[in-house]
Amino acid sequence: MAPPNTREEPVPVIRVALVDDHRLVLDGLVAGLHSPETGIDVVASETTWGALLNHAQFPVDVVVLDLRLEDGIPVGTKVRSLAAIGTAAVVISRHADTSSITAALQAGALGFVAKTESVSELLVAIRSAAAHQRYLSPALTAALTEFTAAPDPGLGKQELRALVLYAGGRSIKEVAVDMTTTEETVKSYIKRARRKYRDIGIDVGTRILLRRHGIREGWLSPE
């Protein structure tokens, strides 16, 4: 019980805006976040970045932002513009690969939550962001730690370029044209690069495995 003649200070409500290009996702988030019990006041839920900027309630304390809105504006640009006006950003995505997480955090996001996570996980991220603290779930933290601790295969510049182009879907012939060299030289670059990866325990021996690794490394978009 509080001592006589004292009053408990009310817990500040966190004003939140949501931006995702799927209205069904937005409606679900609003239902899960907006209530007196959570201390979250969802004042805007928009499907476009422009609509957020023009909303009467903007700026807010925290913006929950989808990683890949189909508007051609890099997420880093959005996060930095929010930070410039004192608004924290929590990025959400159905892709929780290490390259996406790293890109969002390097841009200044204070949280990254996979859409496979629960609303309670997003609540923790929002509250942390509102307190100017970074938050990642234990699973994402472990994945990011494992990624950054991975050994360097020591690829040469041309080996890396050939591997990236090939991982992106180009044929050997197309890679040779892009690199202004012969197909045999490209095959040699790719073979050596794969061997170097194999030597550090990473298998990129098939096109599928190579693409997966390219997404983890940030060479390729998960889309």
KEBA-756289 format. One record per atom (N, C-alpha, C): x, z, y; residue in three letters. Coordinates in steps of 0.1 Angstrom, whole numbers, plus 2048, in hexadecimal, padded with zeros to 3 digits. Example, Ala and Ser with C-alpha at 12.3 -4.5 7.8 and 13.67 -1.06 7.14 Angstrom:
! KEBA-756289
88484E7C7ALA 87B84E7D3ALA 88484E7DFALA 8808477EASER 8898477F5SER 88184F800SER 
***
This chain:
! KEBA-756289
8088007F4MET 800800800MET 80980080CMET 8057F8816ALA 80D7F7823ALA 80B80482AALA 816809831PRO 816815839PRO 80B814844PRO 80681F849PRO 7FC81E854PRO 802818861PRO 7F9811868ASN 7FC80B875ASN 8067FF873ASN 8077FA867THR 80F7EE865THR 8077E385FTHR 80B7D6862ARG 8037CB85DARG 80D7C2855ARG 8087BD849GLU 8117B3842GLU 8117A6849GLU 81D7A084AGLU 81E793850GLU 818788847GLU 81077F84DPRO 80B775844PRO 81676B840PRO 814766834VAL 81E75D82EVAL 81B74F835VAL 82674983BPRO 82373C842PRO 81F731838PRO 81572A83CVAL 81071F834VAL 819713836VAL 81D70C82BILE 82570082CILE 81D6F482EILE 81F6ED838ARG 8186E083BARG 81F6D5834ARG 8176CE82BVAL 81D6C4822VAL 8166B7824VAL 81E6AC823ALA 81869E823ALA 81D698816ALA 815690810LEU 818689803LEU 81867A806LEU 822673800VAL 822664801VAL 82565E7F4VAL 81B6577EEASP 81D6507E1ASP 8146447E1ASP 8186397DCASP 81062D7DCASP 80562D7D2ASP 8036377CAHIS 7F86387C1HIS 7EE6437C5HIS 7E263F7C9ARG 7D86497CEARG 7D56537C3ARG 7D564F7B7LEU 7D16587ACLEU 7DC6647ABLEU 7E86607ADVAL 7F366A7AEVAL 7F16747B9VAL 7EE66E7C5LEU 7EC6767D1LEU 7E06807CFLEU 7D567B7CAASP 7C96847C8ASP 7CD68F7BEASP 7D468C7B4GLY 7D86977AAGLY 7E16A17B1GLY 7EB69D7B9LEU 7F46A67C0LEU 7EC6AF7CALEU 7E36A87D1VAL 7DB6B07DBVAL 7D36BB7D4VAL 7CD6B87C9ALA 7C66C17C1ALA 7CE6CD7BCALA 7DA6CA7B8GLY 7E36D47B2GLY 7EB6DC7BDGLY 7ED6D77C9LEU 7F56DE7D3LEU 7ED6E57DDLEU 7E26DF7E2HIS 7DB6E47EDHIS 7D16EF7EAHIS 7D66FB7ECSER 7CD7077EASER 7D37137F1SER 7CB71D7F5PRO 7D07297FBPRO 7DB7307F2PRO 7D97307E5GLU 7E27377DBGLU 7F07317DCGLU 7F17247DETHR 7FE71E7DETHR 80671F7EBTHR 7FE7227F6GLY 805723803GLY 808715809GLY 80270B803ILE 8056FD807ILE 7F96F780DILE 7FB6F1819ASP 7F06EA820ASP 7F36DB820ASP 7ED6D3817VAL 7EF6C5817VAL 7E76BF822VAL 7EE6BB82DVAL 7E76B6839VAL 7E76A7839VAL 7EE6A0830ALA 7EE69182FALA 7F168D822ALA 7EB68281DSER 7EE67C810SER 7EC66D812SER 7F8666813GLU 7F7658817GLU 7FE64F80CGLU 7FA64280CTHR 800639802THR 80B631808THR 80E632815THR 81962A81BTHR 821633825THR 82D630827TRP 836637830TRP 83163583FTRP 82C62A842GLY 827627850GLY 81B630853GLY 812632849ALA 80663A84BALA 80A64984DALA 81564D846LEU 81965B848LEU 81E65C857LEU 82765385BLEU 82C654869LEU 821654874LEU 81664E871ASN 80B64C87BASN 801657879ASN 80266086FHIS 7F866A86DHIS 7F8674878HIS 7EC67987BALA 7EA682887ALA 7F1690884ALA 7F3693877GLN 7F86A0873GLN 8086A0871GLN 80D694873PHE 81C692871PHE 82369587EPHE 82E69C87EPRO 8376A0873PRO 8316AD86DPRO 8376B0860VAL 8326BB859VAL 83F6C3855VAL 83D6CD84CASP 8496D5848ASP 8506CE83DASP 8496C9833VAL 84F6C2827VAL 8476B5824VAL 84E6AB822VAL 84869E81DVAL 84C69D80EVAL 84269B805VAL 8446977F7VAL 8436887F7VAL 84E6827F3LEU 8506737F5LEU 85366C7E8LEU 84B6627E4ASP 84F65A7D8ASP 85C6537DAASP 8646527D0LEU 87164C7D1LEU 87063D7D5LEU 8676367CEARG 8676287D0ARG 8596237D4ARG 8576257E1LEU 84B61E7E7LEU 84E60F7E8LEU 8446077E7GLU 8465F97E7GLU 8465F47F6GLU 84F5F87FEASP 84F5F480CASP 85D5EF811ASP 8675EF808GLY 8745E980BGLY 87C5F3814GLY 8775FF817ILE 87F60881FILE 886612815ILE 894613815PRO 89B61C80CPRO 89762A80EPRO 896631803VAL 89263F803VAL 89C64780CVAL 8A864380CGLY 8B264A815GLY 8AE64A824GLY 8AA63E828THR 8A663C836THR 89A646839THR 891647830LYS 88564F832LYS 88965E833LYS 891662829VAL 895670829VAL 89D674835VAL 8A666B839ARG 8AE66E845ARG 8A666F852ARG 89C666853SER 89366685FSER 88B67385FSER 887678853LEU 87F684853LEU 888690857LEU 895690852ALA 89E69B855ALA 8A169B864ALA 8A169086AALA 8A468F879ALA 899696881ALA 88D69787CILE 88269E884ILE 87F6AC87EILE 8886B0875GLY 8866BE86FGLY 87C6BF864GLY 8796B485DTHR 8706B4852THR 8786B3845THR 8766BC83CALA 87D6BC82FALA 8766B1826ALA 87E6AC81CALA 8786A2813ALA 87A6A6805ALA 8706A57FDVAL 8716A77EEVAL 86D6997E8VAL 8766937E0VAL 8746867DAVAL 86E6887CCVAL 8636807C9ILE 85E6807BCILE 85F6717B6ILE 8606717A9SER 8626637A3SER 85F664794SER 85A65978FARG 859658780ARG 86665577AARG 870651782HIS 87E64F77DHIS 88665B781HIS 88B662777ALA 89366E77AALA 8A266B775ALA 8A765F777ASP 8B465C773ASP 8BE66277DASP 8CA664779THR 8D466B782THR 8D766378FTHR 8D765678ESER 8D964E79ASER 8CE6507A5SER 8C26517A0SER 8B76537AASER 8B86617B0SER 8BB66B7A8ILE 8BC6797ADILE 8C767A7B7ILE 8D36747B3THR 8DE6757BCTHR 8DB66E7C9THR 8D56627C9ALA 8D265B7D5ALA 8C96637DEALA 8BF6697D9ALA 8B66717E1ALA 8BC67D7E7ALA 8C46847DFLEU 8CB6907E4LEU 8D668D7EELEU 8DD6827ECGLN 8E767E7F6GLN 8E167A803GLN 8D5675803ALA 8CE67180FALA 8C967D817ALA 8C9689810GLY 8C4695817GLY 8B869B811GLY 8B2696807ALA 8A669C801ALA 8AA6AA7FBALA 8A06B37FDLEU 8A36C17F8LEU 89D6C47EBLEU 8976BA7E5GLY 8926BB7D7GLY 88F6AE7D1GLY 88F6AE7C4PHE 88C6A27BCPHE 8846A77B0PHE 8786A17AEVAL 86F6A67A3VAL 86A69979CVAL 86C69978FALA 86768E787ALA 85868F785ALA 851684785LYS 843684783LYS 83E689776LYS 84768B76DTHR 844691760THR 8446A0760THR 8486A576CGLU 8486B476DGLU 83A6B9771GLU 8396C6771SER 82C6CC775SER 82B6CE784SER 81F6D1788VAL 81C6D4796VAL 8246E079BVAL 8256EA791SER 82C6F6795SER 83B6F3798SER 8416EA792GLU 84E6E6795GLU 84F6E07A3GLU 8456D87A6LEU 8456D27B4LEU 8436DD7BELEU 83B6E77BBLEU 8396F27C4LEU 8466F97C7LEU 84E6FC7BDVAL 85B7027BFVAL 8636FA7C8VAL 8646ED7C6ALA 86C6E47CEALA 8676E47DDALA 85A6E37DFILE 8556E37ECILE 8586F07F4ILE 8566FC7EDARG 8597097F3ARG 86870A7F7ARG 8717057EDSER 87F7057F0SER 8836FC7FCSER 87D6F07FCALA 8806E7808ALA 87B6ED815ALA 8706F4815ALA 86B6FA821ALA 874705826ALA 87B70B81CALA 885715820ALA 893710822ALA 894702822HIS 8A06FB825HIS 8AA6FD819HIS 8A56FE80DGLN 8AD700801GLN 8AB6F47F8GLN 8B56F07F1ARG 8B46E57E8ARG 8AF6EA7DAARG 8A76E27D3TYR 8A26E67C6TYR 8A26DA7BDTYR 8A76DC7B1LEU 8A56D37A5LEU 8A16DC799LEU 8996D6791SER 8956DD785SER 8A26DF77CSER 8A26E9773PRO 8AD6EB76APRO 8B16DF762PRO 8A76D775EALA 8A96CB756ALA 8B06C175EALA 8AC6BE76ALEU 8B26B4773LEU 8C06B9777LEU 8C26C6779THR 8CF6CB77DTHR 8D96C9772THR 8D46CB765ALA 8DD6C975AALA 8E16BB758ALA 8D76B275AALA 8DA6A3759ALA 8E469F764ALA 8E26A4770LEU 8EB6A077BLEU 8F96A5778LEU 8FA6B1773THR 9076B7770THR 90E6AF766THR 9076AC75BGLU 90D6A4750GLU 912696755GLU 90A69075EPHE 90D683763PHE 91A68476CPHE 91B68E775THR 92668E77ETHR 933692776THR 93169976BALA 93D69D763ALA 942692759ALA 93B687758ALA 93E67C74FALA 94C677753ALA 954674749PRO 96266E74CPRO 961660751PRO 96B65C758ASP 96C64F75EASP 972645754ASP 96C63A751PRO 972631748PRO 97E62974DPRO 98062A75AGLY 98B623760GLY 98A614760GLY 97F60E763LEU 97D600764LEU 9845FA76FLEU 9895EE76DGLY 98F5E6778GLY 9835E0781GLY 9865DC78DLYS 97C5D7796LYS 9755CB790LYS 97C5C278AGLN 9755B6784GLN 96D5B9777GLN 9725C3770GLU 96B5C7764GLU 95E5CE768GLU 95E5D6772LEU 9525DD777LEU 9485D277CLEU 94D5C9784ARG 9445BF78AARG 93D5B777FARG 9455B2775ALA 93F5AA76AALA 9355B2762ALA 9385BF760LEU 92F5C8758LEU 9225CA760LEU 9235CC76DVAL 9175CF775VAL 90E5C2776VAL 9145B7778LEU 90C5AA778LEU 9065A776BLEU 90D5AA760TYR 9085A7753TYR 8FC5B174FTYR 8FE5BE753ALA 8F45C8751ALA 8E75C5759ALA 8E95BE764GLY 8DD5BA76CGLY 8D55AF767GLY 8DA5A975CGLY 8D159E756GLY 8D7590757GLY 8E358F75DARG 8E958175EARG 8EF57E751ARG 8EF57174ESER 8F656C742SER 90556C745SER 90D56A73AILE 91B56973BILE 91F55D745ILE 918552743LYS 91A54674BLYS 91754975ALYS 90C55075DGLU 90855476AGLU 91255E771GLU 917567769VAL 92157076EVAL 92E569771VAL 93255F769ALA 93E55776BALA 93D550778ALA 93154A77BVAL 92F543788VAL 93054C793VAL 929558792ASP 92956279DASP 9385667A0ASP 940568796MET 94D56D797MET 958562799MET 953555799THR 95C54A79ATHR 96754A790THR 96454C784THR 96E54C779THR 96854676DTHR 96E547761THR 96A540755THR 96154A74DTHR 959544744GLU 95154C73BGLU 95A555732GLU 96555072DGLU 96E557725GLU 97456372CGLU 977562739THR 97C56D740THR 972578742THR 965573745VAL 95A57D746VAL 958585739VAL 95957E72ELYS 957584721LYS 96258F71FLYS 96E58B723SER 97A594722SER 9785A172ASER 97359F737TYR 9705AA740TYR 9665B4739TYR 95B5AE734ILE 9505B672EILE 9555BD722ILE 95D5B6719LYS 9625BC70DLYS 96B5C8710LYS 9745C671AARG 97D5D171DARG 9765DD723ARG 96C5DA72CALA 9645E5732ALA 95C5ED727ALA 9575E671EARG 94F5ED713ARG 9595F570BARG 9655F0708ARG 96F5F8700ARG 973604708ARG 975603715LYS 97860F71DLYS 96D61A71DLYS 96161571ETYR 95661E71DTYR 95562570FTYR 95761D705ARG 9576226F7ARG 96262D6F5ARG 96D62B6FCASP 9796346FBASP 975642701ASP 96C64370AILE 968650710ILE 95A65470AILE 95664E6FFGLY 94A6526F8GLY 93D64D6FEGLY 93D642705ILE 93063D70BILE 92E62F704ILE 92362D6FDASP 9206216F7ASP 9186176FFASP 91E60C704VAL 91760270BVAL 9195F4704VAL 9195F56F7GLY 91C5EA6EEGLY 9105E06EDGLY 9045E46F1THR 8F95DA6F1THR 8F45D96FFTHR 8EC5CE701ARG 8E65CC70FARG 8DD5D7713ARG 8D55DD709ILE 8CC5E770DILE 8D45F4711ILE 8DE5F7709LEU 8E660370CLEU 8ED60171ALEU 8F25F571CLEU 8F95F2729LEU 8EF5F4735LEU 8E35EF733ARG 8D95F073EARG 8D65FF741ARG 8D4607736ARG 8D1615738ARG 8DC61C73FARG 8E961873CHIS 8F461F742HIS 8F561A751HIS 8F160D753GLY 8F1608761GLY 8E760F76AGLY 8DC613764ILE 8D261B76CILE 8D762976FILE 8DE62F765ARG 8E363C767ARG 8EE63C772ARG 8F6631772GLU 90163077BGLU 8FC62C789GLU 8F062778AGLY 8EB623797GLY 8EE61479AGLY 8F360C790TRP 8F55FE792TRP 8E85F7792TRP 8DE5FB78BLEU 8D25F5789LEU 8C65FE78DLEU 8BB5F7792SER 8AF5FF795SER 8A8601788SER 8A160D786PRO 89960F77APRO 88D606779PRO 889601784GLU 87D5F9784GLU 87E5ED77BGLU 
***
